Amino acid sequence: MNEILRTTEAFVREHFDKEGTGHDWHHIDRVRRNALLILEKEGTGNRFVVEMAALLHDVPDEKLNKTEEAGWKKLEDFINKLGLTESTVQHIVDCIESVSFKGGRVIQLNSLEAKIVQDADRLDALGAIGIARTFAFGGKKGQPLFDPEIVVRDKMTLTQYRTEKSSSIHHFYEKLLKIKDLLNTEAARQIAEQRHEFMSAFLEQFYREWNGQA
């Protein structure tokens, strides 16, 4: 299993080497470390499945591929070469499929491992790292820092989430500030508290500066 993990890490490092939207190798590695920390705190779960799903979770992401189908084909081609059992492959794939926020969708998570990997990925969207990634992604998409004339979207389809006009500050209200209450595990919720408070403090400071206050 260690050899498979090393092979997977090398594949992911190469795949995300020049990624500039905050979904780079370092994000992947933080998600893996978050996932293993949650796993340890929860005291149960399949470590190999959690680590593999954390490493591979962004490979099929449609925003990082020409199409969603191309992303899943890339994942399938790689994972099927590893010699894993069909049930293990399916478990890993199920975890990966459950990770994405995609406009705030709510789906049934069928395993503790899926809950852990989803929580680990969402934790990396919070706190100082989450703020930095938000502005990196917004800049890559050509979004403004903030536009007070844009209305915050409470509910939206995936197409609206991906294509409608927004700003980096709006992203806090449309996703980041919701995450704390969407986490699955007690361990992740504990970690999220301080990161959530940090983002709220950042927004207060942002508005003071935006409005020209000393």
Order of alpha helices (4+ residues) and beta strands (2+ residues): alpha-alpha-alpha-alpha-alpha-alpha-alpha-alpha-alpha-alpha
